Amino acid sequence: MSIRMIAKELYRLEKEVEKLEEQIKCAPAEQREALRDRLRRLKAERNRMRKTLDGAKVPPPFHHPL
């Protein structure tokens, strides 16, 4: 996956997390637990994508020829 695609996916996940956090604030009490569970999974996915992007941006270590 290219860096651009990873960044787009990360942006989408960030927006979805924000939207879900707002929904939780306004949701009835009986729906909050299910929404919190979904938020937890979304945040985990977002964090994995962020780590993937951070790893993709790190240049490979320089190797000295022997």
Secondary structure, DSSP 4 states (H G I P E B T S, - for coil): --HHHHHHHHHHHHHHHHHHHHHHHHS-HHHHHHHHHHHHHHHHHHHHHHHHHHHHHSPPPP----
